[in-house]
């Protein structure tokens, strides 16, 4: 698959490169998602520089917010999966800057009817963060 994999920390997004790496192997409780769109967040820019509070061990794939299509459902565990192969979803998990990502069900939601993959990619983290900034902190009203 194609991915933005960091072998070392960088100083800016302009230093990131796309490479080819093996597809992730989902755990028994994870879905495999074909990523159609991803969002870049402020903390992504901190993480690639080593300045975020949580840092995965190198090498790692950047990004944490995405939308896409279910390619594989969980192979084991507790009960019937919420989503089926082909469902359109959005969510958050480390490794979103790639063409495939393995994700637990609790980090996924179905894409609302009428939403594009591009629009849905920013729903999980960026949307609520923007809402909080504008409505809660700035007190913007209708």
Secondary structure by P-SEA (a helix, b strand, c coil): cccccccccccccccbbbbbbccccccccbbbbbcccccccaaaaaaaaccccccccccbbbbccccccccccccccccccccccccccccccccccccbbbbccccccccccccccccccccccaaaaaaaaccccccccc
